[in-house]
Amino acid sequence: MSTVDAEAMLVRVQRENFSIDEEINRVRNRSTRIGGIATFLGTARDRSEDRDVSRMTFEYYEGMAQKKLREIRDRALQDFDVIEVLVLHRYGEIDIGENIVLIVVGAMHRADAFKACKWCIDELKQITPIWKCEHTPDGQMWVEQHP
Amino acid sequence: MTVTVKLFGMLKTQLHHESELTVRLDQGCKVDDLIAAIQSMNPDVGDLLLKRKILVSVNHHIAHGETELTSADEIALLPPFSGGSCTSGERTSYVYR
């Protein structure tokens, strides 16, 4: 796989589910200097604001969403003492319990990996044009959130 | 000139499930003029734009009122994002789909 292809795999918006092991290995294999890997996995829960949720749908802005995720990876690599960062978000219909979003950060030391991982997911929520619609007994509702 | 404006999330619901909006503007118009035009078409959406609860992006960049528009620009209205996970107390509103 070329360098460009390998880097493209580190920032993705995709419909299909992903393997957490494969994604961790994608980061692990980038450097033998990595001594700690922190992950954040967001999953679909069945309860929201006292309502049952049966499934959810994510919509994203093609092009801009990928651009923002690339910015997040680039800034994390620049601003934190980390070696590699993977940012992955799903779109489309997602059932309860399924994976939604994954951040994987590889660093020499765990403290840097944890800090960068938290920053990445917080930043993703603020700047990435992705929208969630929850399917509830009251109907389908777009969810607005502010950090 | 005519510009096409992409719509997402709850905005689609508010604008009759359309994924795009076509707006006629004078040449050399700015984002503020687009907002004024949308305000006259749909005051509810216009108010959200004026309060900056909905942002305007031009060519994948968040635009300000003085940003000039051309018919070749890719323009979108961006309601509040909800990607990733959430913690309790973050939700501010629901909009039925």
gemmi code that builds the backbone of each chain (N, CA, C; Angstrom):
import gemmi

chains = {
    "A": [
        ("MET", (0.849, -1.192, 0.000), (0.000, 0.000, 0.000), (0.890, 1.251, 0.000)),
        ("SER", (0.596, 2.211, -0.881), (1.413, 3.424, -0.942), (1.185, 4.261, 0.314)),
        ("THR", (2.090, 5.235, 0.515), (1.958, 6.121, 1.680), (0.637, 6.874, 1.633)),
        ("VAL", (0.272, 7.339, 0.413), (-0.979, 8.095, 0.278), (-2.173, 7.217, 0.657)),
        ("ASP", (-2.189, 5.985, 0.142), (-3.293, 5.079, 0.467), (-3.343, 4.780, 1.962)),
        ("ALA", (-2.163, 4.559, 2.550), (-2.120, 4.241, 3.980), (-2.653, 5.410, 4.798)),
        ("GLU", (-2.299, 6.623, 4.406), (-2.786, 7.796, 5.146), (-4.288, 7.970, 4.937)),
        ("ALA", (-4.778, 7.676, 3.739), (-6.220, 7.798, 3.486), (-7.011, 6.846, 4.375)),
        ("MET", (-6.444, 5.709, 4.674), (-7.135, 4.741, 5.529), (-7.210, 5.206, 6.977)),
        ("LEU", (-6.411, 6.214, 7.320), (-6.381, 6.691, 8.706), (-7.447, 7.747, 8.982)),
        ("VAL", (-8.114, 8.216, 7.934), (-9.231, 9.157, 8.088), (-10.335, 8.702, 7.150)),
        ("ARG", (-11.429, 8.212, 7.719), (-12.487, 7.674, 6.855), (-13.883, 7.993, 7.392)),
        ("VAL", (-14.797, 8.181, 6.441), (-16.226, 8.195, 6.747), (-16.805, 7.070, 5.912)),
        ("GLN", (-17.413, 6.099, 6.528), (-17.859, 4.922, 5.784), (-19.169, 4.385, 6.349)),
        ("ARG", (-19.896, 3.697, 5.476), (-21.175, 3.124, 5.897), (-20.983, 1.839, 6.697)),
        ("GLU", (-20.059, 0.999, 6.230), (-19.920, -0.336, 6.816), (-19.276, -0.294, 8.203)),
        ("ASN", (-19.548, -1.349, 8.963), (-18.946, -1.483, 10.279), (-17.435, -1.679, 10.129)),
        ("PHE", (-16.717, -1.588, 11.252), (-15.261, -1.750, 11.201), (-14.809, -2.684, 12.314)),
        ("SER", (-13.621, -3.242, 12.112), (-13.011, -4.096, 13.126), (-12.084, -3.246, 13.983)),
        ("ILE", (-12.339, -3.226, 15.263), (-11.495, -2.420, 16.159), (-10.057, -2.955, 16.142)),
        ("ASP", (-9.913, -4.270, 16.140), (-8.567, -4.861, 16.096), (-7.804, -4.422, 14.845)),
        ("GLU", (-8.493, -4.467, 13.700), (-7.813, -4.083, 12.450), (-7.389, -2.620, 12.483)),
        ("GLU", (-8.250, -1.792, 13.042), (-7.927, -0.355, 13.074), (-6.795, -0.078, 14.056)),
        ("ILE", (-6.796, -0.763, 15.193), (-5.680, -0.589, 16.144), (-4.377, -1.047, 15.493)),
        ("ASN", (-4.432, -2.162, 14.793), (-3.216, -2.655, 14.134), (-2.737, -1.714, 13.037)),
        ("ARG", (-3.706, -1.034, 12.399), (-3.332, -0.066, 11.361), (-2.443, 1.028, 11.970)),
        ("VAL", (-2.792, 1.445, 13.191), (-1.987, 2.459, 13.886), (-0.705, 1.830, 14.433)),
        ("ARG", (-0.827, 0.685, 15.074), (0.336, 0.014, 15.661), (1.442, -0.212, 14.616)),
        ("ASN", (1.026, -0.596, 13.384), (1.999, -0.936, 12.344), (2.687, 0.269, 11.716)),
        ("ARG", (2.246, 1.471, 12.088), (2.857, 2.668, 11.512), (4.243, 2.938, 12.087)),
        ("SER", (4.512, 2.464, 13.325), (5.824, 2.754, 13.908), (6.122, 1.806, 15.076)),
        ("THR", (7.368, 1.352, 15.125), (7.780, 0.518, 16.262), (8.112, 1.363, 17.486)),
        ("ARG", (8.051, 2.691, 17.333), (8.272, 3.584, 18.483), (7.034, 3.670, 19.372)),
        ("ILE", (5.903, 3.224, 18.854), (4.659, 3.325, 19.630), (4.741, 2.397, 20.832)),
        ("GLY", (4.477, 2.997, 22.021), (4.502, 2.214, 23.251), (3.173, 2.218, 23.978)),
        ("GLY", (2.227, 3.014, 23.462), (0.900, 3.077, 24.084), (-0.126, 3.481, 23.045)),
        ("ILE", (-1.282, 2.832, 23.077), (-2.350, 3.167, 22.140), (-3.617, 3.431, 22.944)),
        ("ALA", (-4.181, 4.628, 22.766), (-5.452, 4.967, 23.419), (-6.549, 4.934, 22.363)),
        ("THR", (-7.718, 4.440, 22.760), (-8.839, 4.385, 21.812), (-10.083, 5.003, 22.435)),
        ("PHE", (-10.911, 5.594, 21.590), (-12.276, 5.942, 21.979), (-13.203, 5.305, 20.971)),
        ("LEU", (-14.167, 4.547, 21.468), (-15.164, 3.925, 20.604), (-16.539, 4.429, 21.011)),
        ("GLY", (-17.234, 5.080, 20.099), (-18.609, 5.503, 20.350), (-19.558, 4.452, 19.792)),
        ("THR", (-20.545, 4.052, 20.593), (-21.494, 3.025, 20.164), (-22.923, 3.548, 20.290)),
        ("ALA", (-23.828, 2.878, 19.627), (-25.231, 3.313, 19.602), (-25.963, 2.760, 20.826)),
        ("ARG", (-26.472, 3.659, 21.666), (-27.197, 3.212, 22.867), (-28.706, 3.303, 22.638)),
        ("ASP", (-29.437, 2.568, 23.494), (-30.881, 2.428, 23.266), (-31.721, 3.399, 24.084)),
        ("ARG", (-31.092, 4.379, 24.699), (-31.832, 5.298, 25.559), (-31.269, 6.707, 25.364)),
        ("SER", (-32.164, 7.664, 25.242), (-31.717, 9.035, 25.035), (-32.778, 9.982, 25.574)),
        ("GLU", (-32.412, 10.792, 26.571), (-33.353, 11.780, 27.112), (-34.682, 11.133, 27.503)),
        ("ASP", (-34.615, 10.035, 28.254), (-35.814, 9.335, 28.730), (-36.658, 8.726, 27.611)),
        ("ARG", (-36.090, 8.594, 26.440), (-36.810, 7.935, 25.350), (-36.047, 6.685, 24.938)),
        ("ASP", (-36.816, 5.668, 24.573), (-36.190, 4.492, 23.994), (-35.765, 4.823, 22.560)),
        ("VAL", (-34.630, 4.301, 22.190), (-34.127, 4.494, 20.822), (-33.952, 3.113, 20.199)),
        ("SER", (-34.551, 2.919, 19.038), (-34.476, 1.592, 18.418), (-33.334, 1.490, 17.411)),
        ("ARG", (-32.957, 2.597, 16.821), (-31.798, 2.654, 15.923), (-31.555, 4.115, 15.588)),
        ("MET", (-30.506, 4.367, 14.852), (-30.209, 5.760, 14.495), (-29.647, 5.845, 13.087)),
        ("THR", (-29.744, 7.042, 12.546), (-29.237, 7.277, 11.201), (-28.289, 8.476, 11.242)),
        ("PHE", (-27.122, 8.302, 10.667), (-26.169, 9.409, 10.589), (-26.082, 9.899, 9.149)),
        ("GLU", (-26.100, 11.216, 9.039), (-25.927, 11.861, 7.740), (-24.671, 12.730, 7.812)),
        ("TYR", (-23.951, 12.858, 6.724), (-22.752, 13.698, 6.758), (-22.641, 14.494, 5.469)),
        ("TYR", (-21.823, 15.514, 5.527), (-21.582, 16.368, 4.366), (-20.345, 15.836, 3.664)),
        ("GLU", (-20.589, 15.151, 2.542), (-19.504, 14.542, 1.773), (-18.472, 15.598, 1.380)),
        ("GLY", (-17.239, 15.302, 1.619), (-16.167, 16.235, 1.278), (-15.769, 17.089, 2.458)),
        ("MET", (-16.727, 17.833, 3.010), (-16.377, 18.689, 4.146), (-16.114, 17.853, 5.398)),
        ("ALA", (-16.892, 16.793, 5.588), (-16.681, 15.956, 6.777), (-15.287, 15.329, 6.741)),
        ("GLN", (-14.912, 14.786, 5.588), (-13.573, 14.188, 5.480), (-12.489, 15.249, 5.684)),
        ("LYS", (-12.735, 16.427, 5.159), (-11.751, 17.514, 5.314), (-11.558, 17.838, 6.793)),
        ("LYS", (-12.660, 17.905, 7.532), (-12.564, 18.233, 8.964), (-11.874, 17.109, 9.738)),
        ("LEU", (-12.148, 15.875, 9.381), (-11.478, 14.767, 10.080), (-9.976, 14.772, 9.781)),
        ("ARG", (-9.612, 15.113, 8.548), (-8.179, 15.218, 8.230), (-7.529, 16.340, 9.038)),
        ("GLU", (-8.254, 17.446, 9.181), (-7.725, 18.552, 9.988), (-7.493, 18.103, 11.425)),
        ("ILE", (-8.437, 17.332, 11.963), (-8.307, 16.858, 13.344), (-7.061, 15.989, 13.482)),
        ("ARG", (-6.879, 15.059, 12.536), (-5.685, 14.201, 12.601), (-4.419, 15.041, 12.499)),
        ("ASP", (-4.395, 15.969, 11.542), (-3.188, 16.788, 11.338), (-2.868, 17.608, 12.585)),
        ("ARG", (-3.908, 18.200, 13.179), (-3.668, 19.047, 14.360), (-3.243, 18.213, 15.549)),
        ("ALA", (-3.798, 17.033, 15.696), (-3.390, 16.159, 16.813), (-1.925, 15.765, 16.656)),
        ("LEU", (-1.527, 15.453, 15.425), (-0.129, 15.078, 15.185), (0.809, 16.260, 15.444)),
        ("GLN", (0.317, 17.441, 15.168), (1.144, 18.638, 15.336), (1.199, 19.093, 16.794)),
        ("ASP", (0.056, 19.047, 17.482), (-0.037, 19.678, 18.807), (0.238, 18.735, 19.981)),
        ("PHE", (0.224, 17.446, 19.750), (0.466, 16.483, 20.835), (1.688, 15.638, 20.490)),
        ("ASP", (2.285, 15.080, 21.529), (3.476, 14.253, 21.325), (3.027, 12.821, 21.030)),
        ("VAL", (2.430, 12.666, 19.836), (1.905, 11.358, 19.437), (2.492, 10.966, 18.076)),
        ("ILE", (2.401, 9.698, 17.771), (3.042, 9.180, 16.549), (2.036, 8.959, 15.426)),
        ("GLU", (0.872, 8.474, 15.742), (-0.123, 8.245, 14.696), (-1.535, 8.411, 15.257)),
        ("VAL", (-2.445, 8.824, 14.389), (-3.840, 9.070, 14.781), (-4.755, 8.515, 13.697)),
        ("LEU", (-5.768, 7.804, 14.098), (-6.794, 7.311, 13.173), (-8.144, 7.863, 13.621)),
        ("VAL", (-8.908, 8.376, 12.659), (-10.241, 8.920, 12.948), (-11.224, 8.310, 11.951)),
        ("LEU", (-12.242, 7.673, 12.469), (-13.169, 6.933, 11.606), (-14.597, 7.146, 12.112)),
        ("HIS", (-15.507, 7.497, 11.203), (-16.912, 7.706, 11.583), (-17.808, 6.999, 10.571)),
        ("ARG", (-18.834, 6.366, 11.051), (-19.795, 5.705, 10.154), (-20.960, 6.629, 9.836)),
        ("TYR", (-21.646, 6.332, 8.735), (-22.883, 7.026, 8.405), (-23.930, 5.986, 8.011)),
        ("GLY", (-25.138, 6.465, 7.779), (-26.222, 5.556, 7.409), (-26.933, 5.009, 8.639)),
        ("GLU", (-27.677, 3.934, 8.425), (-28.474, 3.333, 9.511), (-27.562, 2.506, 10.415)),
        ("ILE", (-27.693, 2.713, 11.718), (-26.860, 2.007, 12.688), (-27.761, 1.430, 13.774)),
        ("ASP", (-27.633, 0.149, 14.003), (-28.446, -0.516, 15.022), (-27.849, -0.310, 16.414)),
        ("ILE", (-28.708, -0.519, 17.411), (-28.272, -0.369, 18.797), (-27.107, -1.320, 19.091)),
        ("GLY", (-26.110, -0.793, 19.775), (-24.946, -1.590, 20.141), (-23.833, -1.564, 19.110)),
        ("GLU", (-24.142, -1.080, 17.904), (-23.106, -1.084, 16.857), (-22.108, 0.062, 17.057)),
        ("ASN", (-20.977, -0.088, 16.404), (-19.950, 0.963, 16.413), (-20.419, 2.172, 15.609)),
        ("ILE", (-20.052, 3.359, 16.115), (-20.335, 4.596, 15.369), (-19.041, 5.299, 14.983)),
        ("VAL", (-18.215, 5.544, 15.982), (-17.021, 6.369, 15.748), (-15.844, 5.760, 16.497)),
        ("LEU", (-14.667, 5.877, 15.895), (-13.467, 5.317, 16.529), (-12.307, 6.306, 16.379)),
        ("ILE", (-11.644, 6.536, 17.504), (-10.392, 7.297, 17.510), (-9.315, 6.354, 18.036)),
        ("VAL", (-8.206, 6.269, 17.358), (-7.071, 5.470, 17.831), (-5.831, 6.360, 17.771)),
        ("VAL", (-5.150, 6.475, 18.896), (-3.948, 7.314, 18.953), (-2.779, 6.493, 19.470)),
        ("GLY", (-1.708, 6.475, 18.709), (-0.489, 5.790, 19.128), (0.569, 6.801, 19.521)),
        ("ALA", (1.211, 6.575, 20.668), (2.251, 7.484, 21.161), (3.340, 6.662, 21.830)),
        ("MET", (4.431, 7.323, 22.154), (5.472, 6.613, 22.901), (4.971, 6.313, 24.315)),
        ("HIS", (4.186, 7.254, 24.860), (3.750, 7.126, 26.258), (2.241, 7.323, 26.367)),
        ("ARG", (1.647, 6.695, 27.368), (0.187, 6.667, 27.475), (-0.435, 8.033, 27.739)),
        ("ALA", (0.236, 8.874, 28.531), (-0.386, 10.162, 28.887), (-0.670, 10.981, 27.624)),
        ("ASP", (0.280, 11.014, 26.734), (0.089, 11.777, 25.487), (-1.013, 11.153, 24.634)),
        ("ALA", (-1.048, 9.825, 24.598), (-2.077, 9.140, 23.808), (-3.470, 9.452, 24.355)),
        ("PHE", (-3.630, 9.399, 25.681), (-4.945, 9.687, 26.283), (-5.376, 11.123, 25.992)),
        ("LYS", (-4.459, 12.058, 26.191), (-4.798, 13.478, 25.992), (-5.223, 13.744, 24.542)),
        ("ALA", (-4.459, 13.222, 23.615), (-4.771, 13.462, 22.201), (-6.084, 12.789, 21.807)),
        ("CYS", (-6.322, 11.607, 22.341), (-7.543, 10.864, 22.015), (-8.773, 11.655, 22.471)),
        ("LYS", (-8.729, 12.166, 23.693), (-9.863, 12.959, 24.204), (-10.049, 14.226, 23.367)),
        ("TRP", (-8.952, 14.873, 23.037), (-9.055, 16.094, 22.234), (-9.697, 15.777, 20.874)),
        ("CYS", (-9.287, 14.689, 20.272), (-9.809, 14.340, 18.940), (-11.325, 14.142, 18.959)),
        ("ILE", (-11.838, 13.391, 19.923), (-13.284, 13.133, 19.907), (-14.059, 14.401, 20.264)),
        ("ASP", (-13.524, 15.199, 21.189), (-14.204, 16.455, 21.521), (-14.228, 17.392, 20.304)),
        ("GLU", (-13.131, 17.457, 19.608), (-13.033, 18.333, 18.441), (-13.935, 17.828, 17.314)),
        ("LEU", (-13.956, 16.528, 17.153), (-14.809, 15.930, 16.108), (-16.256, 16.378, 16.293)),
        ("LYS", (-16.717, 16.331, 17.540), (-18.107, 16.714, 17.797), (-18.370, 18.168, 17.461)),
        ("GLN", (-17.351, 19.007, 17.643), (-17.577, 20.434, 17.449), (-17.502, 20.868, 15.998)),
        ("ILE", (-16.619, 20.259, 15.212), (-16.352, 20.858, 13.892), (-16.732, 19.974, 12.704)),
        ("THR", (-17.161, 18.746, 12.957), (-17.402, 17.843, 11.821), (-18.877, 17.840, 11.440)),
        ("PRO", (-19.186, 18.126, 10.182), (-20.597, 18.171, 9.768), (-21.204, 16.771, 9.617)),
        ("ILE", (-21.622, 16.255, 10.769), (-22.294, 14.953, 10.840), (-23.529, 15.149, 11.715)),
        ("TRP", (-24.652, 14.565, 11.281), (-25.907, 14.759, 12.000), (-26.534, 13.405, 12.327)),
        ("LYS", (-27.139, 13.353, 13.511), (-27.729, 12.090, 13.985), (-29.242, 12.204, 14.078)),
        ("CYS", (-29.905, 11.201, 13.551), (-31.358, 11.104, 13.686), (-31.667, 9.854, 14.496)),
        ("GLU", (-32.375, 10.031, 15.617), (-32.733, 8.890, 16.459), (-34.141, 8.419, 16.118)),
        ("HIS", (-34.313, 7.106, 16.069), (-35.625, 6.516, 15.817), (-36.206, 6.115, 17.166)),
        ("THR", (-37.287, 6.764, 17.578), (-37.882, 6.537, 18.895), (-39.374, 6.237, 18.732)),
        ("PRO", (-40.035, 5.794, 19.822), (-41.484, 5.565, 19.724), (-42.257, 6.840, 19.389)),
        ("ASP", (-41.677, 8.007, 19.686), (-42.333, 9.277, 19.380), (-42.094, 9.735, 17.946)),
        ("GLY", (-41.263, 9.013, 17.237), (-40.943, 9.400, 15.865), (-39.440, 9.491, 15.674)),
        ("GLN", (-39.080, 9.952, 14.487), (-37.660, 10.113, 14.179), (-37.264, 11.555, 14.448)),
        ("MET", (-36.186, 11.722, 15.191), (-35.826, 13.071, 15.596), (-34.357, 13.361, 15.339)),
        ("TRP", (-34.111, 14.510, 14.721), (-32.730, 14.971, 14.576), (-32.257, 15.498, 15.919)),
        ("VAL", (-31.083, 15.134, 16.283), (-30.541, 15.522, 17.584), (-29.538, 16.642, 17.387)),
        ("GLU", (-29.735, 17.697, 18.159), (-28.762, 18.788, 18.148), (-28.011, 18.739, 19.454)),
        ("GLN", (-26.738, 18.862, 19.374), (-25.938, 18.863, 20.598), (-24.955, 20.011, 20.553)),
        ("HIS", (-24.637, 20.470, 21.720), (-23.562, 21.452, 21.834), (-22.617, 20.959, 22.905)),
        ("PRO", (-21.333, 21.091, 22.677), (-20.378, 20.611, 23.668), (-20.450, 21.424, 24.953)),
    ],
    "B": [
        ("MET", (-27.845, 35.702, -10.790), (-27.287, 34.345, -10.820), (-28.117, 33.444, -9.914)),
        ("THR", (-27.974, 32.157, -10.145), (-28.685, 31.186, -9.310), (-27.660, 30.363, -8.537)),
        ("VAL", (-27.879, 30.228, -7.239), (-27.000, 29.371, -6.446), (-27.818, 28.209, -5.887)),
        ("THR", (-27.129, 27.095, -5.749), (-27.754, 25.916, -5.147), (-27.175, 25.737, -3.758)),
        ("VAL", (-28.066, 25.546, -2.792), (-27.652, 25.461, -1.392), (-27.992, 24.070, -0.862)),
        ("LYS", (-26.990, 23.373, -0.386), (-27.219, 22.027, 0.154), (-27.837, 22.126, 1.550)),
        ("LEU", (-28.709, 21.176, 1.846), (-29.397, 21.141, 3.141), (-29.118, 19.809, 3.827)),
        ("PHE", (-29.026, 19.843, 5.145), (-28.750, 18.620, 5.903), (-29.629, 18.552, 7.145)),
        ("GLY", (-29.737, 17.325, 7.665), (-30.362, 17.096, 8.962), (-31.743, 17.710, 9.073)),
        ("MET", (-31.956, 18.399, 10.198), (-33.291, 18.925, 10.487), (-33.725, 20.011, 9.504)),
        ("LEU", (-32.752, 20.615, 8.805), (-33.137, 21.629, 7.820), (-33.928, 21.033, 6.671)),
        ("LYS", (-33.568, 19.808, 6.306), (-34.335, 19.124, 5.264), (-35.793, 18.995, 5.685)),
        ("THR", (-35.978, 18.635, 6.964), (-37.331, 18.477, 7.485), (-38.090, 19.797, 7.411)),
        ("GLN", (-37.415, 20.858, 7.832), (-38.082, 22.158, 7.855), (-38.356, 22.689, 6.449)),
        ("LEU", (-37.588, 22.202, 5.493), (-37.771, 22.681, 4.116), (-38.321, 21.563, 3.238)),
        ("HIS", (-39.311, 20.880, 3.762), (-40.109, 19.928, 2.980), (-39.290, 18.785, 2.396)),
        ("HIS", (-38.304, 18.333, 3.162), (-37.501, 17.158, 2.782), (-36.742, 17.353, 1.481)),
        ("GLU", (-36.477, 18.585, 1.153), (-35.638, 18.860, -0.011), (-34.176, 18.787, 0.420)),
        ("SER", (-33.324, 18.261, -0.446), (-31.905, 18.201, -0.086), (-31.131, 19.410, -0.615)),
        ("GLU", (-31.791, 20.197, -1.459), (-31.159, 21.409, -1.981), (-32.195, 22.512, -2.121)),
        ("LEU", (-31.682, 23.715, -2.094), (-32.519, 24.899, -2.235), (-31.907, 25.726, -3.369)),
        ("THR", (-32.741, 26.202, -4.258), (-32.227, 27.062, -5.334), (-32.628, 28.503, -5.028)),
        ("VAL", (-31.643, 29.390, -5.044), (-31.902, 30.784, -4.680), (-31.356, 31.690, -5.782)),
        ("ARG", (-32.188, 32.639, -6.210), (-31.733, 33.610, -7.221), (-31.172, 34.832, -6.501)),
        ("LEU", (-29.960, 35.208, -6.896), (-29.297, 36.363, -6.283), (-28.707, 37.237, -7.377)),
        ("ASP", (-28.452, 38.490, -7.047), (-27.753, 39.366, -7.993), (-26.280, 38.979, -8.041)),
        ("GLN", (-25.646, 39.287, -9.175), (-24.205, 39.038, -9.291), (-23.469, 39.788, -8.177)),
        ("GLY", (-22.426, 39.170, -7.637), (-21.625, 39.838, -6.611), (-22.250, 39.823, -5.235)),
        ("CYS", (-23.292, 39.042, -5.081), (-23.956, 38.975, -3.777), (-23.051, 38.326, -2.734)),
        ("LYS", (-23.352, 38.622, -1.474), (-22.590, 38.075, -0.360), (-23.477, 37.125, 0.437)),
        ("VAL", (-22.828, 36.465, 1.396), (-23.573, 35.511, 2.227), (-24.736, 36.209, 2.936)),
        ("ASP", (-24.518, 37.440, 3.392), (-25.612, 38.185, 4.051), (-26.819, 38.330, 3.117)),
        ("ASP", (-26.560, 38.505, 1.825), (-27.669, 38.624, 0.870), (-28.395, 37.289, 0.715)),
        ("LEU", (-27.606, 36.221, 0.742), (-28.227, 34.883, 0.666), (-29.127, 34.653, 1.892)),
        ("ILE", (-28.615, 35.040, 3.058), (-29.406, 34.857, 4.281), (-30.701, 35.671, 4.190)),
        ("ALA", (-30.599, 36.886, 3.668), (-31.799, 37.728, 3.529), (-32.799, 37.083, 2.574)),
        ("ALA", (-32.281, 36.495, 1.498), (-33.168, 35.839, 0.533), (-33.862, 34.629, 1.170)),
        ("ILE", (-33.095, 33.864, 1.949), (-33.694, 32.695, 2.609), (-34.698, 33.148, 3.670)),
        ("GLN", (-34.378, 34.242, 4.341), (-35.288, 34.807, 5.347), (-36.648, 35.113, 4.720)),
        ("SER", (-36.626, 35.646, 3.508), (-37.904, 35.981, 2.861), (-38.640, 34.726, 2.384)),
        ("MET", (-37.862, 33.661, 2.080), (-38.489, 32.411, 1.635), (-39.023, 31.605, 2.812)),
        ("ASN", (-38.239, 31.601, 3.909), (-38.602, 30.809, 5.085), (-38.102, 31.537, 6.334)),
        ("PRO", (-38.963, 32.339, 6.959), (-38.522, 33.159, 8.098), (-37.947, 32.328, 9.256)),
        ("ASP", (-38.474, 31.134, 9.474), (-37.962, 30.317, 10.588), (-36.492, 29.966, 10.372)),
        ("VAL", (-36.183, 29.496, 9.170), (-34.791, 29.152, 8.854), (-33.936, 30.417, 8.822)),
        ("GLY", (-34.491, 31.484, 8.289), (-33.767, 32.752, 8.253), (-33.388, 33.228, 9.639)),
        ("ASP", (-34.306, 33.074, 10.607), (-34.003, 33.500, 11.981), (-32.846, 32.680, 12.559)),
        ("LEU", (-32.857, 31.377, 12.281), (-31.766, 30.531, 12.784), (-30.430, 30.933, 12.167)),
        ("LEU", (-30.475, 31.340, 10.905), (-29.248, 31.806, 10.252), (-28.766, 33.114, 10.872)),
        ("LEU", (-29.709, 34.013, 11.130), (-29.327, 35.300, 11.710), (-28.757, 35.126, 13.112)),
        ("LYS", (-29.272, 34.131, 13.846), (-28.756, 33.877, 15.208), (-27.503, 33.000, 15.173)),
        ("ARG", (-27.086, 32.640, 13.993), (-25.923, 31.769, 13.773), (-26.072, 30.404, 14.432)),
        ("LYS", (-27.313, 29.955, 14.591), (-27.545, 28.570, 15.009), (-27.373, 27.645, 13.809)),
        ("ILE", (-27.567, 28.192, 12.646), (-27.242, 27.483, 11.407), (-26.106, 28.263, 10.747)),
        ("LEU", (-25.049, 27.542, 10.365), (-23.910, 28.194, 9.725), (-24.000, 28.006, 8.206)),
        ("VAL", (-23.346, 28.907, 7.508), (-23.251, 28.789, 6.051), (-21.823, 28.378, 5.715)),
        ("SER", (-21.683, 27.348, 4.888), (-20.347, 27.014, 4.400), (-20.280, 27.296, 2.902)),
        ("VAL", (-19.119, 27.772, 2.486), (-18.861, 28.017, 1.062), (-17.582, 27.269, 0.708)),
        ("ASN", (-17.719, 26.335, -0.208), (-16.575, 25.501, -0.631), (-15.899, 24.841, 0.575)),
        ("HIS", (-16.722, 24.333, 1.481), (-16.283, 23.558, 2.658), (-15.635, 24.410, 3.738)),
        ("HIS", (-15.755, 25.728, 3.646), (-15.261, 26.607, 4.710), (-16.448, 27.336, 5.323)),
        ("ILE", (-16.431, 27.492, 6.654), (-17.472, 28.278, 7.286), (-17.330, 29.724, 6.813)),
        ("ALA", (-18.429, 30.271, 6.311), (-18.384, 31.600, 5.702), (-18.895, 32.656, 6.671)),
        ("HIS", (-18.473, 33.891, 6.443), (-19.037, 35.009, 7.194), (-19.911, 35.835, 6.251)),
        ("GLY", (-20.591, 36.801, 6.818), (-21.579, 37.548, 6.047), (-21.029, 38.254, 4.829)),
        ("GLU", (-19.755, 38.613, 4.880), (-19.159, 39.388, 3.789), (-18.573, 38.504, 2.685)),
        ("THR", (-18.622, 37.196, 2.886), (-18.086, 36.297, 1.860), (-18.871, 36.458, 0.560)),
        ("GLU", (-18.163, 36.734, -0.521), (-18.838, 36.901, -1.826), (-19.141, 35.547, -2.440)),
        ("LEU", (-20.247, 35.488, -3.145), (-20.700, 34.228, -3.736), (-20.653, 34.294, -5.252)),
        ("THR", (-20.380, 33.129, -5.841), (-20.536, 32.991, -7.291), (-21.397, 31.753, -7.535)),
        ("SER", (-21.884, 31.640, -8.751), (-22.753, 30.489, -9.048), (-21.972, 29.180, -9.023)),
        ("ALA", (-20.638, 29.257, -9.072), (-19.821, 28.037, -9.059), (-19.536, 27.549, -7.644)),
        ("ASP", (-19.856, 28.365, -6.637), (-19.539, 27.978, -5.258), (-20.400, 26.808, -4.795)),
        ("GLU", (-19.799, 25.972, -3.941), (-20.585, 24.929, -3.273), (-21.008, 25.491, -1.919)),
        ("ILE", (-22.300, 25.706, -1.792), (-22.835, 26.369, -0.596), (-23.696, 25.372, 0.178)),
        ("ALA", (-23.593, 25.433, 1.504), (-24.418, 24.541, 2.331), (-24.860, 25.270, 3.588)),
        ("LEU", (-26.031, 24.880, 4.080), (-26.505, 25.355, 5.386), (-26.265, 24.232, 6.380)),
        ("LEU", (-25.576, 24.548, 7.469), (-25.160, 23.514, 8.415), (-25.861, 23.696, 9.759)),
        ("PRO", (-26.838, 22.848, 10.060), (-27.421, 22.893, 11.396), (-26.403, 22.385, 12.418)),
        ("PRO", (-26.681, 22.561, 13.732), (-25.714, 22.107, 14.746), (-25.333, 20.647, 14.530)),
        ("PHE", (-24.042, 20.370, 14.664), (-23.542, 19.021, 14.415), (-23.882, 18.100, 15.585)),
        ("SER", (-23.963, 16.817, 15.277), (-24.209, 15.861, 16.371), (-23.411, 14.590, 16.171)),
        ("GLY", (-22.269, 14.699, 15.537), (-21.441, 13.520, 15.337), (-20.832, 13.028, 16.639)),
        ("GLY", (-20.360, 11.804, 16.628), (-19.693, 11.241, 17.793), (-20.656, 10.905, 18.905)),
        ("SER", (-20.125, 10.706, 20.080), (-20.959, 10.345, 21.220), (-21.403, 11.609, 21.930)),
        ("CYS", (-22.310, 11.459, 22.900), (-22.714, 12.605, 23.686), (-22.703, 12.241, 25.168)),
        ("THR", (-22.610, 13.253, 25.994), (-22.758, 13.041, 27.425), (-24.059, 13.677, 27.854)),
        ("SER", (-24.555, 13.330, 29.042), (-25.848, 13.832, 29.469), (-25.814, 15.358, 29.563)),
        ("GLY", (-26.940, 15.947, 29.236), (-27.060, 17.389, 29.354), (-26.606, 18.151, 28.129)),
        ("GLU", (-26.123, 17.459, 27.115), (-25.636, 18.175, 25.940), (-26.753, 18.540, 24.975)),
        ("ARG", (-27.831, 17.762, 24.996), (-28.873, 17.981, 23.991), (-29.558, 19.316, 24.225)),
        ("THR", (-29.793, 20.024, 23.178), (-30.490, 21.286, 23.321), (-31.874, 21.237, 22.694)),
        ("SER", (-32.076, 20.432, 21.689), (-33.411, 20.403, 21.095), (-33.587, 19.186, 20.198)),
        ("TYR", (-34.836, 18.864, 19.970), (-35.213, 17.820, 19.030), (-35.940, 18.463, 17.857)),
        ("VAL", (-35.746, 17.924, 16.709), (-36.559, 18.333, 15.565), (-37.060, 17.073, 14.899)),
        ("TYR", (-38.361, 16.939, 14.790), (-38.921, 15.732, 14.177), (-38.528, 15.645, 12.715)),
        ("ARG", (-38.208, 14.433, 12.316), (-37.796, 14.211, 10.937), (-39.006, 14.223, 10.019)),
    ],
}
model = gemmi.Model(1)
for chain_id, residues in chains.items():
    chain = gemmi.Chain(chain_id)
    for i, (resn, *xyz) in enumerate(residues, 1):
        res = gemmi.Residue()
        res.name, res.seqid = resn, gemmi.SeqId(i, " ")
        for name, pos in zip(("N", "CA", "C"), xyz):
            atom = gemmi.Atom()
            atom.name, atom.element = name, gemmi.Element(name[0])
            atom.pos, atom.b_iso = gemmi.Position(*pos), 0.0
            res.add_atom(atom)
        chain.add_residue(res)
    model.add_chain(chain)
structure = gemmi.Structure()
structure.add_model(model)
structure.setup_entities()
